[in-house]
């Protein structure tokens, strides 16, 4: 896959540290963070740990370089993205989270929104599946992780086949456009 950096639209020519069993968590950072957001984050991290999946956010790595470029590289490097949306978040924070979700979606990453019961989602996300942070959270989030991890074998097989016959990538790409 050819990757174009969002900061200058140039092709990425440097190596990336890939994090195949890692989740990029999109949430409010800094201080103060609402206790409800902290609780949701802790529940997510606990579920990820059960599946032996690491969790990072945009503050996990310090590069000293362009912040957007850093976030984009983190997103490219992971398999899963989880966004926390809470009614106590500022609009600016929510906008950043939805931007990051869009980046993940454009790269074909597996994503899900975890929202507090009082949080409203924008109309663009009305048809998107989300997980509510309630009594059923653990079961539903574990199900999301299981379905995502089940893709691991599929992608390994696909990578092996594409390595053997690179022309299959054209057929695969055409099949994706049809769906």
Number of C-alpha atoms within 10 A of each C-alpha: 5 7 12 12 15 14 11 8 9 10 11 13 10 6 6 11 11 14 18 13 17 20 24 26 22 24 23 25 13 7 6 7 13 13 10 14 22 15 12 22 20 12 16 21 17 15 18 19 12 9 13 11 20 15 20 19 18 18 12 9 11 9 9 7 8 9 14 14 15 17 18 17 17 22 27 21 19 22 22 25 23 23 22 26 27 23 17 16 17 10 10 9 15 21 12 14 21 19 13 21 22 14 17 22 13 9 13 12 19 20 23 19 22 23 21 19 13 12 15 13 17 8 8 7 12 10 7 11 11 19 20 20 25 12 8 10 17 15 11 15 21 16 12 16 18 12 12 15 17 11 12 14 10 10 11 11 12 15 14 11 14 15 12 10 10 12 11 14 16 10 10 12 10 11 10 8 7 6 5
